[in-house]
């Protein structure tokens, strides 16, 4: 009984991935993609790092992934600090 559930999940995930890929390629071809906001990556990293540390110590060590995700987001944001969007005055 488990095999059909796994197969359905894989098919839905693959279909979603194909749809997202087609949309992104279409927008890229039209030139409508926005510039990535790396400052938002950094801020999300701070939030996820704090969330992961708190959840790991209070609830379960399985939430350590949030802390790792926070570190990854922070490193992406800091690596591209020169591309942070400037605030308009």
N, C-alpha and C positions, 0 to 999 in steps of 0.2 A: 504494500500500500504506500510505502514511502517513495518508491521510484516515480510514480506519476506526479507527485507533488514536486519533487526535485526537477523533473523534466519540464513541468509547466512553469516553474520559477525561472529556469534557465531560458526558456523560450520567451517569456515576458521580458526578462532582462536584456536579452539579445535584441528584441524588437525595439525596446526603449532606446538602447544604445544606437541602433541604426537610425532611428528617427532623430535623435539629438545630433548625430553626425551629419545627417543630411541638412538639418537646419543651420548648423554652424558653417558648413561648407557653402551653403547658399548665401548666408550673410557675409561671409568672407569674400565671396566672389563679387557681391554688390558693394563691398566696401563699407558696410554699416556696423562693423564690430567696433565697440567702444574700447578705449584704452583701459588696461587693467589697473585697478586701484590697489597698489601694493601697500598703501598705508592701512587700508581696511584689513588686509591679510595680517599685518602686524598687530592691530587692535584685536582681531579675532583670536590671534595666538595668545595674547595676554589673557583673554577671557577663558579660553579653553585650558590654558595651563593652570589658572587658578581653580577652575571647576574640577579639573582632573585631580589636583592635589587634595582639595577638600573632599571630593567623593571617595578617593582612594583611602584616605585616613578615617573617614566616618562610616562609609557604607561597605565597600568591598574593594579588594585590590584589583578586580577586573576593570575598574574605571581608570586604570593607569594609562589606557590608550588615549584618553582625553588629554592627559598631560603631554604625551608624546606628540599628539596632533597639534597641540598648542606650540610646542617647540618647533615643529616643522613649519607651521604658519608664520611664527615669528622670524625664523631664519629666512623664509621666502621674502617676507617684508623687508627685513634688514639688508638682504643681498641686493635688493632693487630699490634701495633708499633714494637713489638719484632720480628715480622715476615716480616718486610720490607726487600726487596731484597737489598743486599749489592752491592755497586759499585765495579767492578773489577778494580784494579790499574794496 
